[in-house]
Amino acid sequence: MNKTEIKNIVECLLFVSSKPVTSRKLSEVLGNVKEKEVADCIEELSKEYSGQNKPIFIQKVAGGWRFATKKEYGKWVKLLFSRETTYKLSAASLETLAIVAYRQPVTAQEIEAIRGVSGSGVLRGLFEKKLIKIAGRKQAVGRPILYKTTDRFLEYFGLDSISDLPPLEELGIEENIEELKDEGKTESD
């Protein structure tokens, strides 16, 4: 297979996939094509799409690649898919999800200590939406369940990895940062 063929196949696979696809997965599908060659093709495709002033681009998200639309075309896409079920997250869900994202892995008890209210219903809802998952059990009395975010979380928020989250300091909640850090030290000790 020559490079043009590989690039065309990669473009086709990214186009038809409903989820982000990793370079490794594309390499497996292509058989004897190295992951580095696939990554190079994706990079070339990405440059081509960004250089042509197209309404779509190749986005790195959740450790993989996918086609995405530019924000200015969002209202049209939304109209097309308006009948499909989407979910909005409540303030309690967003707050809980933020705690999980920034403190993961984290127990329900640790989340409740930070929020000041019981969150079992909220955790269940986030789990059902596949935005969080069980990450194991904490080595503590009672061995409570640990939660962490999923790849679906990354997709939902358009992040490639958790490290792409903005630092807490940038969120304008400086007065709460030290409190969160202090609570984390006492609970994990």
Phi and psi restraints in degrees (value plus and minus 20) as a CYANA .aco file:
   2 ASN   PHI    -109.4   -69.4
   2 ASN   PSI     150.5   190.5
   3 LYS   PHI     -80.6   -40.6
   3 LYS   PSI     -60.1   -20.1
   4 THR   PHI     -82.1   -42.1
   4 THR   PSI     -61.9   -21.9
   5 GLU   PHI     -82.9   -42.9
   5 GLU   PSI     -66.4   -26.4
   6 ILE   PHI     -80.0   -40.0
   6 ILE   PSI     -65.7   -25.7
   7 LYS   PHI     -82.3   -42.3
   7 LYS   PSI     -61.6   -21.6
   8 ASN   PHI     -84.2   -44.2
   8 ASN   PSI     -60.9   -20.9
   9 ILE   PHI     -86.3   -46.3
   9 ILE   PSI     -64.3   -24.3
  10 VAL   PHI     -80.0   -40.0
  10 VAL   PSI     -65.3   -25.3
  11 GLU   PHI     -79.4   -39.4
  11 GLU   PSI     -64.0   -24.0
  12 CYS   PHI     -82.1   -42.1
  12 CYS   PSI     -65.7   -25.7
  13 LEU   PHI     -84.8   -44.8
  13 LEU   PSI     -60.1   -20.1
  14 LEU   PHI     -84.8   -44.8
  14 LEU   PSI     -58.2   -18.2
  15 PHE   PHI     -84.7   -44.7
  15 PHE   PSI     -62.3   -22.3
  16 VAL   PHI    -105.6   -65.6
  16 VAL   PSI     -35.3     4.7
  17 SER   PHI     -97.3   -57.3
  17 SER   PSI     116.1   156.1
  18 SER   PHI    -108.6   -68.6
  18 SER   PSI     -28.7    11.3
  19 LYS   PHI    -147.9  -107.9
  19 LYS   PSI     139.2   179.2
  20 PRO   PHI     -78.6   -38.6
  20 PRO   PSI     121.1   161.1
  21 VAL   PHI    -137.7   -97.7
  21 VAL   PSI     112.2   152.2
  22 THR   PHI    -100.0   -60.0
  22 THR   PSI     138.0   178.0
  23 SER   PHI     -79.6   -39.6
  23 SER   PSI     -57.4   -17.4
  24 ARG   PHI     -81.9   -41.9
  24 ARG   PSI     -65.6   -25.6
  25 LYS   PHI     -83.1   -43.1
  25 LYS   PSI     -63.3   -23.3
  26 LEU   PHI     -82.4   -42.4
  26 LEU   PSI     -59.7   -19.7
  27 SER   PHI     -82.3   -42.3
  27 SER   PSI     -62.0   -22.0
  28 GLU   PHI     -82.0   -42.0
  28 GLU   PSI     -64.1   -24.1
  29 VAL   PHI     -83.2   -43.2
  29 VAL   PSI     -60.1   -20.1
  30 LEU   PHI     -95.9   -55.9
  30 LEU   PSI     -32.0     8.0
  31 GLY   PHI      65.8   105.8
  31 GLY   PSI    -117.8   -77.8
  32 ASN   PHI    -116.1   -76.1
  32 ASN   PSI       5.3    45.3
  33 VAL   PHI    -120.4   -80.4
  33 VAL   PSI     107.8   147.8
  34 LYS   PHI     -88.8   -48.8
  34 LYS   PSI     129.6   169.6
  35 GLU   PHI     -78.9   -38.9
  35 GLU   PSI     -56.7   -16.7
  36 LYS   PHI     -82.4   -42.4
  36 LYS   PSI     -60.0   -20.0
  37 GLU   PHI     -83.9   -43.9
  37 GLU   PSI     -61.4   -21.4
  38 VAL   PHI     -83.3   -43.3
  38 VAL   PSI     -66.1   -26.1
  39 ALA   PHI     -80.2   -40.2
  39 ALA   PSI     -59.9   -19.9
  40 ASP   PHI     -83.2   -43.2
  40 ASP   PSI     -61.6   -21.6
  41 CYS   PHI     -84.0   -44.0
  41 CYS   PSI     -61.8   -21.8
  42 ILE   PHI     -82.6   -42.6
  42 ILE   PSI     -62.7   -22.7
  43 GLU   PHI     -80.7   -40.7
  43 GLU   PSI     -64.5   -24.5
  44 GLU   PHI     -82.3   -42.3
  44 GLU   PSI     -65.6   -25.6
  45 LEU   PHI     -81.0   -41.0
  45 LEU   PSI     -62.7   -22.7
  46 SER   PHI     -79.5   -39.5
  46 SER   PSI     -64.6   -24.6
  47 LYS   PHI     -84.7   -44.7
  47 LYS   PSI     -60.4   -20.4
  48 GLU   PHI     -81.6   -41.6
  48 GLU   PSI     -66.5   -26.5
  49 TYR   PHI     -86.9   -46.9
  49 TYR   PSI     -58.7   -18.7
  50 SER   PHI     -93.3   -53.3
  50 SER   PSI     -48.8    -8.8
  51 GLY   PHI    -101.5   -61.5
  51 GLY   PSI     -31.0     9.0
  52 GLN   PHI    -121.6   -81.6
  52 GLN   PSI     -11.7    28.3
  53 ASN   PHI      32.3    72.3
  53 ASN   PSI      26.6    66.6
  54 LYS   PHI    -108.4   -68.4
  54 LYS   PSI     137.2   177.2
  55 PRO   PHI     -97.1   -57.1
  55 PRO   PSI     -27.0    13.0
  56 ILE   PHI    -140.0  -100.0
  56 ILE   PSI     139.5   179.5
  57 PHE   PHI    -169.7  -129.7
  57 PHE   PSI     147.0   187.0
  58 ILE   PHI    -115.7   -75.7
  58 ILE   PSI     103.3   143.3
  59 GLN   PHI    -131.6   -91.6
  59 GLN   PSI     114.3   154.3
  60 LYS   PHI    -109.3   -69.3
  60 LYS   PSI      97.4   137.4
  61 VAL   PHI    -169.9  -129.9
  61 VAL   PSI     121.8   161.8
  62 ALA   PHI      33.2    73.2
  62 ALA   PSI      16.5    56.5
  63 GLY   PHI      58.8    98.8
  63 GLY   PSI     -16.7    23.3
  64 GLY   PHI    -155.1  -115.1
  64 GLY   PSI    -185.2  -145.2
  65 TRP   PHI    -147.1  -107.1
  65 TRP   PSI     127.4   167.4
  66 ARG   PHI    -175.5  -135.5
  66 ARG   PSI     142.2   182.2
  67 PHE   PHI    -102.0   -62.0
  67 PHE   PSI     123.4   163.4
  68 ALA   PHI    -161.5  -121.5
  68 ALA   PSI     139.5   179.5
  69 THR   PHI    -119.4   -79.4
  69 THR   PSI     130.5   170.5
  70 LYS   PHI     -89.9   -49.9
  70 LYS   PSI     131.6   171.6
  71 LYS   PHI     -74.7   -34.7
  71 LYS   PSI     -58.1   -18.1
  72 GLU   PHI     -85.3   -45.3
  72 GLU   PSI     -32.7     7.3
  73 TYR   PHI    -124.2   -84.2
  73 TYR   PSI     -16.4    23.6
  74 GLY   PHI     -78.4   -38.4
  74 GLY   PSI     -58.9   -18.9
  75 LYS   PHI     -84.6   -44.6
  75 LYS   PSI     -51.9   -11.9
  76 TRP   PHI     -94.1   -54.1
  76 TRP   PSI     -60.2   -20.2
  77 VAL   PHI     -84.5   -44.5
  77 VAL   PSI     -60.9   -20.9
  78 LYS   PHI     -81.3   -41.3
  78 LYS   PSI     -61.2   -21.2
  79 LEU   PHI     -82.7   -42.7
  79 LEU   PSI     -60.7   -20.7
  80 LEU   PHI     -83.0   -43.0
  80 LEU   PSI     -59.7   -19.7
  81 PHE   PHI    -124.6   -84.6
  81 PHE   PSI       1.4    41.4
  82 SER   PHI     -82.7   -42.7
  82 SER   PSI     -44.1    -4.1
  83 ARG   PHI    -104.9   -64.9
  83 ARG   PSI     -36.3     3.7
  84 GLU   PHI     -92.9   -52.9
  84 GLU   PSI     127.5   167.5
  85 THR   PHI     -96.9   -56.9
  85 THR   PSI     107.6   147.6
  86 THR   PHI    -145.1  -105.1
  86 THR   PSI     141.5   181.5
  87 TYR   PHI    -143.3  -103.3
  87 TYR   PSI     122.3   162.3
  88 LYS   PHI    -125.1   -85.1
  88 LYS   PSI     127.2   167.2
  89 LEU   PHI    -119.7   -79.7
  89 LEU   PSI     114.8   154.8
  90 SER   PHI     -91.4   -51.4
  90 SER   PSI     148.0   188.0
  91 ALA   PHI     -80.2   -40.2
  91 ALA   PSI     -60.7   -20.7
  92 ALA   PHI     -84.4   -44.4
  92 ALA   PSI     -59.8   -19.8
  93 SER   PHI     -85.7   -45.7
  93 SER   PSI     -64.1   -24.1
  94 LEU   PHI     -83.9   -43.9
  94 LEU   PSI     -60.7   -20.7
  95 GLU   PHI     -83.1   -43.1
  95 GLU   PSI     -66.5   -26.5
  96 THR   PHI     -84.3   -44.3
  96 THR   PSI     -63.2   -23.2
  97 LEU   PHI     -82.8   -42.8
  97 LEU   PSI     -58.2   -18.2
  98 ALA   PHI     -84.2   -44.2
  98 ALA   PSI     -61.4   -21.4
  99 ILE   PHI     -82.9   -42.9
  99 ILE   PSI     -65.3   -25.3
 100 VAL   PHI     -82.0   -42.0
 100 VAL   PSI     -65.6   -25.6
 101 ALA   PHI     -82.1   -42.1
 101 ALA   PSI     -63.6   -23.6
 102 TYR   PHI    -104.3   -64.3
 102 TYR   PSI     -43.6    -3.6
 103 ARG   PHI    -133.2   -93.2
 103 ARG   PSI     -16.6    23.4
 104 GLN   PHI     -78.8   -38.8
 104 GLN   PSI     126.8   166.8
 105 PRO   PHI     -94.9   -54.9
 105 PRO   PSI     126.3   166.3
 106 VAL   PHI    -160.0  -120.0
 106 VAL   PSI     128.0   168.0
 107 THR   PHI    -112.1   -72.1
 107 THR   PSI     143.1   183.1
 108 ALA   PHI     -81.0   -41.0
 108 ALA   PSI     -58.2   -18.2
 109 GLN   PHI     -84.6   -44.6
 109 GLN   PSI     -59.0   -19.0
 110 GLU   PHI     -86.8   -46.8
 110 GLU   PSI     -58.9   -18.9
 111 ILE   PHI     -83.4   -43.4
 111 ILE   PSI     -65.4   -25.4
 112 GLU   PHI     -82.9   -42.9
 112 GLU   PSI     -56.9   -16.9
 113 ALA   PHI     -85.2   -45.2
 113 ALA   PSI     -57.1   -17.1
 114 ILE   PHI     -94.6   -54.6
 114 ILE   PSI     -65.4   -25.4
 115 ARG   PHI     -97.2   -57.2
 115 ARG   PSI     -50.1   -10.1
 116 GLY   PHI      65.2   105.2
 116 GLY   PSI     -14.0    26.0
 117 VAL   PHI    -160.6  -120.6
 117 VAL   PSI     139.1   179.1
 118 SER   PHI     -87.7   -47.7
 118 SER   PSI     119.7   159.7
 119 GLY   PHI    -149.4  -109.4
 119 GLY   PSI       2.6    42.6
 120 SER   PHI     -82.9   -42.9
 120 SER   PSI     -58.7   -18.7
 121 GLY   PHI     -86.6   -46.6
 121 GLY   PSI     -59.8   -19.8
 122 VAL   PHI     -86.6   -46.6
 122 VAL   PSI     -64.4   -24.4
 123 LEU   PHI     -80.1   -40.1
 123 LEU   PSI     -63.0   -23.0
 124 ARG   PHI     -80.1   -40.1
 124 ARG   PSI     -63.0   -23.0
 125 GLY   PHI     -83.6   -43.6
 125 GLY   PSI     -62.9   -22.9
 126 LEU   PHI     -85.8   -45.8
 126 LEU   PSI     -56.5   -16.5
 127 PHE   PHI     -86.7   -46.7
 127 PHE   PSI     -63.1   -23.1
 128 GLU   PHI     -84.6   -44.6
 128 GLU   PSI     -54.3   -14.3
 129 LYS   PHI     -99.8   -59.8
 129 LYS   PSI     -21.9    18.1
 130 LYS   PHI      42.0    82.0
 130 LYS   PSI      12.2    52.2
 131 LEU   PHI    -110.8   -70.8
 131 LEU   PSI     -41.8    -1.8
 132 ILE   PHI    -151.3  -111.3
 132 ILE   PSI     140.9   180.9
 133 LYS   PHI    -166.0  -126.0
 133 LYS   PSI     147.8   187.8
 134 ILE   PHI     -97.7   -57.7
 134 ILE   PSI     110.7   150.7
 135 ALA   PHI    -127.8   -87.8
 135 ALA   PSI     -13.6    26.4
 136 GLY   PHI     104.5   144.5
 136 GLY   PSI    -177.2  -137.2
 137 ARG   PHI    -148.1  -108.1
 137 ARG   PSI     122.7   162.7
 138 LYS   PHI     -96.0   -56.0
 138 LYS   PSI     120.6   160.6
 139 GLN   PHI    -101.1   -61.1
 139 GLN   PSI      55.6    95.6
 140 ALA   PHI    -168.6  -128.6
 140 ALA   PSI     152.9   192.9
 141 VAL   PHI     -75.9   -35.9
 141 VAL   PSI     108.8   148.8
 142 GLY   PHI      65.6   105.6
 142 GLY   PSI     -30.1     9.9
 143 ARG   PHI      23.1    63.1
 143 ARG   PSI      43.8    83.8
 144 PRO   PHI     -85.3   -45.3
 144 PRO   PSI     133.2   173.2
 145 ILE   PHI     -91.0   -51.0
 145 ILE   PSI     118.5   158.5
 146 LEU   PHI    -121.0   -81.0
 146 LEU   PSI     120.2   160.2
 147 TYR   PHI    -136.7   -96.7
 147 TYR   PSI     128.7   168.7
 148 LYS   PHI    -166.4  -126.4
 148 LYS   PSI     147.3   187.3
 149 THR   PHI     -97.7   -57.7
 149 THR   PSI     143.9   183.9
 150 THR   PHI    -132.4   -92.4
 150 THR   PSI     154.7   194.7
 151 ASP   PHI     -83.7   -43.7
 151 ASP   PSI     -50.9   -10.9
 152 ARG   PHI     -83.3   -43.3
 152 ARG   PSI     -56.3   -16.3
 153 PHE   PHI     -78.4   -38.4
 153 PHE   PSI     -68.1   -28.1
 154 LEU   PHI     -80.1   -40.1
 154 LEU   PSI     -63.7   -23.7
 155 GLU   PHI     -82.1   -42.1
 155 GLU   PSI     -66.7   -26.7
 156 TYR   PHI     -77.9   -37.9
 156 TYR   PSI     -59.4   -19.4
 157 PHE   PHI    -119.7   -79.7
 157 PHE   PSI     -15.2    24.8
 158 GLY   PHI      47.0    87.0
 158 GLY   PSI      16.6    56.6
 159 LEU   PHI    -126.9   -86.9
 159 LEU   PSI     126.9   166.9
 160 ASP   PHI    -103.0   -63.0
 160 ASP   PSI     -58.0   -18.0
 161 SER   PHI    -173.2  -133.2
 161 SER   PSI     148.3   188.3
 162 ILE   PHI     -79.3   -39.3
 162 ILE   PSI     -50.5   -10.5
 163 SER   PHI     -85.0   -45.0
 163 SER   PSI     -33.0     7.0
 164 ASP   PHI    -101.4   -61.4
 164 ASP   PSI     -26.4    13.6
 165 LEU   PHI     -84.2   -44.2
 165 LEU   PSI     122.7   162.7
 166 PRO   PHI     -87.5   -47.5
 166 PRO   PSI     126.5   166.5
 167 PRO   PHI     -79.8   -39.8
 167 PRO   PSI     127.3   167.3
 168 LEU   PHI     -75.4   -35.4
 168 LEU   PSI     -54.2   -14.2
 169 GLU   PHI     -80.2   -40.2
 169 GLU   PSI     -51.1   -11.1
 170 GLU   PHI     -97.5   -57.5
 170 GLU   PSI     -32.0     8.0
 171 LEU   PHI    -107.2   -67.2
 171 LEU   PSI     -20.1    19.9
 172 GLY   PHI      55.5    95.5
 172 GLY   PSI       8.1    48.1
 173 ILE   PHI    -144.8  -104.8
 173 ILE   PSI      22.6    62.6
 174 GLU   PHI     -73.8   -33.8
 174 GLU   PSI     -58.6   -18.6
 175 GLU   PHI     -86.5   -46.5
 175 GLU   PSI     -43.0    -3.0
 176 ASN   PHI    -112.6   -72.6
 176 ASN   PSI     -34.4     5.6
 177 ILE   PHI     -85.0   -45.0
 177 ILE   PSI     -69.4   -29.4
 178 GLU   PHI     -82.4   -42.4
 178 GLU   PSI     -58.6   -18.6
 179 GLU   PHI     -81.3   -41.3
 179 GLU   PSI     -63.9   -23.9
 180 LEU   PHI     -84.0   -44.0
 180 LEU   PSI     -62.1   -22.1
 181 LYS   PHI     -84.5   -44.5
 181 LYS   PSI     -62.7   -22.7
 182 ASP   PHI     -84.5   -44.5
 182 ASP   PSI     -61.8   -21.8
 183 GLU   PHI     -83.3   -43.3
 183 GLU   PSI     -58.0   -18.0
 184 GLY   PHI     -84.1   -44.1
 184 GLY   PSI     -57.3   -17.3
 185 LYS   PHI     -89.3   -49.3
 185 LYS   PSI     -63.2   -23.2
 186 THR   PHI     -92.0   -52.0
 186 THR   PSI     -54.0   -14.0
 187 GLU   PHI     -97.2   -57.2
 187 GLU   PSI     -51.2   -11.2
 188 SER   PHI    -109.4   -69.4
 188 SER   PSI     -31.6     8.4
